[in-house]
Amino acid sequence: MNPSTAQARVVVDELVRNGVRHVVLSPGSRNAPLSFALHEAAEAGRLRLHVRIDERSASFLALGIAAQSRQPVVVCCTSGTAAANFHPAVLEADRSGVPLIVLTADRPPELRAAGANQVVDQHRLYGDAVRLFAELAVAERRKGQNAYWRSEVCRAWHAARGDWWTTAGPVHLNMPFRDPLVPDGAEGDWCESLAGRREGLPWTEVTDHFAAPSLVCPGEGRGVVLVCEGHPRLAVRWAEEHGWPVLSESGGVGLGGPNAISAGAWLLGIDEFLAEHHPDQVVCVGRPTVFRQVQRLLADPGVDVYLVHDGNDWPAPGHDVREVGQALGAPFGDRDPEWLAAWQAAEKAASVALHAALDEQPWPTGLHVARTVVDALPSGALLVLGSSNPTRDVALAAHPRPDVLMLRNRGVAGIDGMVSTAVGAALGHRGPAYALLGDLTFLHDSNGLLIGPDEDRPDLTIVVLNDDGGGIFSLLEQGAPEHAGSFERVFGTPHGVQLSALCAAHGVPHVTATTQEELRTALRPAPGLRVVEVRTDRAHLRELHQRVRASVRAALLG
């Protein structure tokens, strides 16, 4: 057996022993030893192998699987620009705490020094975005290699998983391979045993000696719980015991219970309401990334902020966080029943005004489509949201759906890789899966539709809100009337792409929904990958939001 083959087989075996169940592979020559070893393990039923020809799509596919499962997923490629194309997904995994193990093949040092092709400097290619970087020594036929390879895999696995002080995230193993890169048939020809620990155990096991520190929040006075990331169930239960309202940056999707305030984004944006219902304390779960009014609340010097967050990179909009912990401790302090009742009354008034205002507006807009999509989801469905308008539209307009699981790439809030992320999450979800994306987000990762005939296909419905450009900029400062002369070309960026033709080229079913009833029909659960397009006009988007906000404000202030 040649050294490259031996090393690859040992690395793959140890990854499986540590718990890897999904590997995403992009084809290449220099990573051939890993490709052979991964295929062999997949054929033996030890892991699920997903092959993608586009490295950026491959990395976001792995990100989606890992985000849904919360377990490390491996993504593997050859050398050169292939490894560079992993970078956006690595950045997202870093900021969103998603465990990825990135295996990049490389030329050995002598070929790098000789100016060989497909060579870039892959040493610490992803900078400080990874929890661990290691370059394995070029494999040699000598004793001690087996233990070294297996030890490094264990180190990478545990670094990706994180602990109470270090958030889960990506790790990078760079693996230079010398020729020959393919198995040579001499299976027993090695100088030491290449076996792992008995009974399939990892080479090195790590015991967690540290208990996750609980947050100590006094709970006196008036407060709110703000859920920005993660599963809100424990936070909701804590708030119910405490008598505080629960707000979420996702609105009412995934949020339930009597304390849930699905219209929280609207309420926090009405200055007069907030002045009369100003909290003394905020318990913030995760990192806020969507709404400016949430950032303003957390930066308010008159609010004590208690943060539930993993790791030492906690968010601090006003640099005045009072305490950080990984869990919520037992609530204590006096309850104020009138405080919660006031927020519940405001929630009811705001919701009635919001939906009445929407019903008066012509269909479709992003707010309409978000509401219709969320209403139509079957119980237990997964909903993946694009990072631009869709995540905001759902938070602002959707009815409460505590029975739906939501996933977003809000680590660095990019639009790239969202189709592949949704495909990956759907492959790991036991039930129907949906994605709501804007047209630019969809086009940015149209290669995510490219799934080979031998690959697993997800049960995923992708809804594309097509307003022929960047509608989100209409709601920002760039969309103000005084910038109309430059807006359309440099911010609106119309493209004119026929999504139906694009889907047809990939063999993906496509349908255009022109009415709410057609959209509801298209969203009925069905097997396989499909695209539902809803075309809309973004010309009056800014005015729409202003009218809805005025209706909500009038309902709150009387």
N, C-alpha and C positions, 0 to 999 in steps of 0.2 A: 504494500500500500504506500502511495506517495504521501509526503507530509501535508500537502494542501488538502487532500481527501480526508486524511486522518483528523486534521484539525477541524474541518467543517463538520464531520460526523459527530465529533465529541461536543462541539459547541451546540449543535442542534439537539443532541441527546440531553445535555444539561439544561437547556432552555425548557424542554418538555418536563424534565424532573422538577424544575422550579415552578411550573404551572402555566407555561405558555400554551395556549390552545388555538390561537389564530396567528398566522404569518402572512403578510402581504409581500409578494415578490415581483420585482421588475426585472425583465430578462437582460442579460449581458454576458460578456465573455469572462471578465476578470472575476465575477462572482459565481462562475460556473461550479466551483466546489460546493458552495452553499446551496445552489440551485439543485444539484443532484441529491444532496443530503436532505433537503427539505422535501423534495418529491418522494424520496424513499420513506420518510417519516409519515407523510400524508397518505401514501399507499398502504402503510401499516396501520392507519387509523389513529395515529398518535397526535395529530394536529390537523387543523383545517387550513389548507393552502389556498390563497387567493392570488391570481396572477393578473397584473395590469401593466400595459406597455408604457404608460405615461407615469413617470416617477412622482410628479406632483399629485396626480389623482390617486396614485398608490398610497402616498403618505397620508392624505386626508381620509382615504378609506380606512386605513389603520386607526387614524384618530377617531373616526366615528365608532368603530368597533370598541375601542378602548374606553371612549367616553360613555358608551352605553353599559359596558360590562364592569367598568372601574378596575379592570385587571390589565397588566402590561400586555401589549400587542407588539409583535416584531414587524418591522418593515425593512426590506433588504434590497440593495441595488448594487450596480457595478460602480466603477470609478469615474471621476471627471464631473461634468455638469450634471450627471444623474444624481450625484450626492447633493449638489447645490439646489436641485429642484425639491429636495425634502425640506428646505429651510423654512418656508412659510408655515408648514404644518408643525415643525419643531417649535417655532415661535408661539403658535397658538397653544400647543400642548404645554409649553412652559407657563404661560400666563393663566391658563385655565386648569392647570393641575391634572393633566391627563397623562397616564403612564405609557410612554412609548419606548421601545428599545430599537434604536436605529443601528443597523448593521450595514456599513459601507465597505465594499471591497476596494482594494487599492493596489497600485503597482508596488513592488518591493523597492527598497531604497536605491539599489543600483540602477533601476530603470528610470526612477525619478531624476536621478543625477545625470542620466544620459539624455534627458530631454525627450523621453518617449511621449507618444501621443496619449490623449485621454488622461493627462496628468494635471491636476490642480492640487494646491496645498490643502489637504483634508485634515491636517492636524488642527484640532480645535476649530473646525470649520463653522460650527454653530455658536461659537463664543461662549458667553455665560448663560445662554438659554438652556443648557443641559445641566442636569444634576451631577453627571459624571461623564468625563471623557477618558477613554483609554485606547491606546493603540497596541494591539497584540503583536508580540514579536513574530517575525516570519517563522513559520513552522519548520522545525528541524527534526531529523531522525536521531533523537537522543532521549534518555530517560528524564523524567520530571515534567515532560510536556503535558501529559494528561491532567495532572493535578493543577498545573498553572492555568490551563485553558478553562477547566471547570471552576476554579476559584474565581476567575475574572467574570465568568457568566453570573455566578451567584452575587458577586459584588454589584454588577449592573442591574440585576433583577431587583435587589433590595433598594438600590438608589432610585429606581423608577417608581417603586411602590411608595416611597416616602415613609415618614414616621410623624410623631406628634409635633415635631419642630420643623421638619422639612417637608414641604408640600410634594405630593407625587408629581411626576413630570417626566420629560424625555431624558434618555441617556444615549451616548454615542460610543459605539465600539467600531473602531477602524481596523480592518483586517487586510494587511498586505499578503498577497498570494504569489508564490513563484510557480512557474511551469514545472511539471504538468498540472493542468487545471482540471483534468477529467480522471475518473477512476481508471486504474491500470490493471485491475483484476487480481492483483496479489493480495488477497484479503488478510491472510495471516502473517504477512511479512512486516512485523513491527517489533521494536526493541523492548516494549513494555506492555502491560495490560492497558487497554483503553476503556476498561469498564468503569462505571460509576459506582456510587454507594449501593449496598445491598438494599433490596426491597424497593428500588426505584426512588430512594430518597435523594434530596439535593446534596451536593458535595459539602456545602457549608450552610448551616441553618442559623438564623439570627433570632435571638430571643429579645423581645421588647421589654426592657426593664422599667420603662417609663409609662406612667399612667397619663392619659390625656388630661391636661389641666382644665377644670371647669371654670366658667365665667361666674364671677360674683357680682351681681347687679343688685344694688340696694332695693330697688322696686318701690321706693317711696315717691309720692307725687304722681304726675301723669306721664305716661310713656307709650311708645308704639314699638312693635316688632316689625322690622323691615327685612323681607327675604329677597336676596339678590341672586343667590346661587344655591345649588344643591337641592335636596329633598326637604320640603318644609314641615314634614309631619311632626317632628319633635318640637320645632319652634312654635307650631300652631298649638300643640298640647300645652307647652309652657305658658303661652299667652292666655289660653283659656283658664289655666289655674291662677294666673296673675290678674286677669280682668283687663288686658290691654288689647287694642285692635291690632290686626296683622295686615300689613300691606306687602305687596310683592311687585317687583319690576316686570313680572310676567302677567300682571293683572290677576284674573281669577283662574287661569289655567294651572292645574295642579295644586290649587289652593282651596281648602274647604274648611268647614266649621263655622259656628255662629260669629266668631270674631274676625272672619275674613272680610276684608274691605277691597273688593275687586276694582273699584273706581279710584284707588289710591293715587294713581298718577294724575288724575284730574284734580283731586282734592288738594294735593300738595302744590299744584300750580295756581291755585286761587289765593292770592295774598291775603284777602280779607278773611277768608275762612281760616287760614293757618294762623292768623294773628289771634283769633278767638279760640283756637284749638291747638295752641302751641305746646308740644310735648316738652317735658323737662328732661326725659331720658329717651334714648333710642337704642334698642338692641338690633344691630345690623348683622345679618347672617350672610357671609360671603362678600364679594366685591361688587359694588354698584357700577354699572357701565352704560346704562341706557338713557336715563332722564336727568336733565340738568336740575330739575327741582329737587330730586333726591340728593344730588351732590350739595346743593345749597343748604338743605336741612342738616346734613352731616357736618357741614362747615360752620354752622351757626354756633357762635360762642356761648349762646344761652342754652345749649343742649349738651348733656353728658352722653357721650357715645361709647357704647360697649360693643365690642366686635367679636363675633364668632368666626374664626378664620384659622386655616392651617398654615403653618410656616411663619417665617419672619418677614415676609414681604407684604404685610397687611396694608390695606388702603387707608388713607388718612386725608380726606379732602381738605380739612382745616388744620391738619397736623396737631389735632387736639384729642386723639382717642384716649379715653379714660382707662380702658382695660381690654386686653385681648385674651381669649381662651378658645379651646377647641370644642367645648360643649357648654351647655347651659346648666347651671346649678339649680338647686331648689329655689323657687320664688319665695320671697318674703316681703313684708311691708304691707301697708294698708291698701285695700282695694277701694276704688272709687267707681261705683256702678254708673254714675251719671256720665263719667268720662267715656266709657265704652258705648253707652246708649247714644251719646251725641254723635259719635263717629258712625254708628249703625244707621241713625236717621239720615245723616248726610250721604251715606252710601246709597240708601234707597232713593233719595231725591235726585242725586246725581245720575244714577243709572236710568231712572225713568226719563229724565230730561235728555240724556245722551241718546237713548234708543229712539225716542220720539223725534229728535232732531235728525237722526240718520234716516228714519223712515220718510222724512219729508224731502230728502235729497234723491236725485236720480241715481239708479243703480247702473253700473258698478263703480265703486271707489275702493281704495285699499281697505278702508274701515269696514265697508259693507262685506267685502270678500273675506276678511279676517273673521268677522262675526259668523258668516255663513259656513265657512270651513270648520270652525271650532264647534258650532252647533251640530254639524253633520257627522262628527267623528264618533265611531263606535266606542263603547266603554273599553278601557284598557289600551287604547291606541297610543302610538308614539307620534309626536308632532315635532318635526325639526324645522326651525325657523331661520330664515336668512337674517343677516345682521343689519340690514338697512331698514326700510320701512316695515317689513313684515313683523319684526319683533316688537316694534312700537304699535303697529296697528292692532295686533292681538292684545297687547296690554291695555290699549285704550278702548277697544270696542267689543271684545269677546265677552259672552256670558260666562259665568263661573262654570268650570269643568274640573272639579277635583279628581275625577277618574281618568284624566289624561296625563301621560308623561311627556314632558317637554324637554327638548335639547337644543342648545344654541352654541355657536362658536363665538363666545363673548370674551375670550381671553385677550385677543388683540382686535376683535370685532371686525375682521376682514371679511370681504365677500368671496375670497378665493376658496376653492375646494369644497363648496357647500353641497354640490350634487354628490360628490364622492363621500363626504361626511354622512349625508343622509343614507346613501346606499350601505355604508358600513354599519351605521346604527340600526338600520332595518334588518340587516343580516343577523344581528345579535339580539333582536327583539322578538319575543314570542307573542306575536299578534300582528294586527294590521299596522302599517306605518305610513305616515304622510309627511310631506314637506311643503312649506309655503315659502316661495322664493320670488324675488323680483327678477325682471328680465335680464338685467346686467349681471346679477349674481349667477343666474342660470347659464348665460353665455360664457361667463368667465371660467366655468368648469364643465363645458359641454362634453369634454372627454370623459367625464364621469359616467356618461351613457354608454361608453365603449366597454362592453363586457363580453369576453370571449365565449364561444359555444360550450366550452368545458367548465365554465365557472358557475358558481352558485349565483342565482338571480334572486333579488329581494322581492318581497311583496310590498311594493312602495308606490304610492301615488304622489307625484310631484305636481303641485299647483303653482303655475307661473303667472304672476300678476304682471302683464306686459303693458307698460305705459310708454314704451319706445324710448327709454332713457333713464336718467337718474332722478327719479321723482323726489327722493329725499332732500335734494338740494333746494327744492321749492319751499321747504319748511324752514330752511336755515337762513342766515343773513344774506347769503348769495342770491336767494330768491326774492328779495325785496324789489319793489317796482323800479327803484332807481338804478338797478343793475340789469334791466331788461335787455339792453343792447348787447351785452356780452354773455348773458346767461345761457342761451340755448346751445351755442357751440361748445363752450368750455365747461359747462356744468350739466346742462340737459343731455348732451351727447346722444342724439337720436341715432339709431343704427339700422332700422328697416329690415331686420332679419326675419325671414319666414321660419318660425319655430317648427311648423309642421314638416317642412322639408328637412330641417336639421334632424328631427326625430326619425323621419323616414329613412334617412341615410344610416342611422344606427339601428334600425329595425325595432324602434320603440313605439308602441301605440300612442297616438296623439288625438285629442279631441278639443274643440273650442267650445266653451260654455258662454252663451250670450244672455242667459237669464239665470235667476236664482234657482229655478226649478231644474234647469239643465245642469247647473253646478252640483246641486244636491244629488241628482241622479248619477253624475260622473264620480261622485265620492263614495258610492256604495262599495263595500269591501270586495276586492277582486284579486286574484293571484297575479303575480308578475309585476314588472316595472311598466309604468305608464305615465303620461304627461297630460295634464289638464290645463289649458291656457285660457285666461280671462283677459281680454283686452280692455283697456281703460284709457282715459285722457287725464293727463296730469296738469293741464293748463289751469284748472281752478282749484288745485289741491290746497293751496295756502288759504284761500277764502273758505273752503269747506271746514278746515280745522278751526278757523276763527269763528265761524258761525256755531259750530258745535260747542266750542269753549264758552261762547257767550250764553248759550242755552243752559249749560251746566252752571255757570256762574249765577245766572238769574234765578235758577232753582234753589241754589244754596243761600243766596242773600235776600231772596224774597222781593 
